Amino acid sequence: MRVMLPALFLSVAGLAQAGILINSPAWVVALQCDGYQQCYASSNGSYTGNLSGARRFTDPAQAERFVRSFTSSIRDKSPQIQQITEPVCVQPDANSKAHENGKPC
């Protein structure tokens, strides 16, 4: 029985620290790149063919400042700021009702 108690304690402790998975907005810069079905800016001078490598921003103003810093070769790829949603794990506070809208993570 003593072996079971530490395992039970760790399990309960893990549940107490569990977060909530919510959809959160983010902004990326889509580009038109030859030979790519999808293309996104990853820095002010480079790009990637998949969304996972795209640089993300928490608001469109940050994305706009990023676009203004582009080198001419990236600027020529018709940059467009796009809003996406991504799952994010957050720790709800005691007064939060986030558990009603999200999933455990």
N, C-alpha and C positions, 0 to 999 in steps of 0.2 A: 504494500500500500504506500510506502514512503516514496517509491519510484514514481507513482502516479501523481502525487501532490505537486512536485515541481513542474511536471508537464501540464497539469491543469492550470497552475498559476501562470505559466507562460502563455497558454492559450487565452486565458481571460485578460491578461495584460495586453496582448495583441489586439483583442477586440476593443478594448478601451481606447486604443490609439488609432483605430480604423478611421479612415477618412471617407469622404463622400465624393463620388465621381459626378462632375457636372460638365455641361457643355459651356465652354467659355469662348468669347469672340477673340479673334486675332486677325491681323492684317498682314498680307504678303504682297509682293510685287510680281505680277505675271508679265512675262515677256513673249515676244514672237521670235522664236529662234529657228533658223533653217535646220531641218533634220530632227526636230524634237516635236513630239505630240504635245507635251506640256513643257513649259520652261518658266523658271522662277529665278529672281535675283537672289544670290547667296551672299554677295558682298557688293561694294560699289563698283567693282570691276570684273565680277565673275557671276556665272549662273549655273543652274543645275536642271536636270531633266525630271526631277521628282519633287513633290511637295515636301517630303521629309527634310530635304536639304535647303529649303527656302528660309531666308531670314524672316523672323516673325516680329511683329510689333504689337504693343498693347493698345495703341490708338492710331487712327489714320493720320494724325499730325506728325507722329514719329515716322511713319512710312513716307509721307510727303518730303520730310527733311532728308531721308535716305535717298529718295529719287533725285533730289537736287544735287546730291553728292556724286552721282554716277559719272563714270568716265564716258567719253563720247561714244565708244563702241557699245556700251550698254544702253545709253540714251537712245541710240538708233534702233533699238529693238522694241519700240512702242510700249514702254512701261505703263502698266495699269494697276492701280492699287485695288486689291480684292479683299473683301472680308470673308473669313472662313470661321468655322467653329471647330473646336478641338476638345476632347475630353481631358479634364484636369482634376487631379485628386486634391481636395482641400480638407483641412481639418475644421469641422464646424465648432463654433463656440457654444457655450452652454445655452445661450438664448436664441441660437440659430434654428430656423425651420428648414434648412437645406436638406435635411434627411427626407423631407416630403417630396422633393423634386429630383433627387439624385439616387445613385446606386452606391453601395459600399465598395471601397477600393482598398 
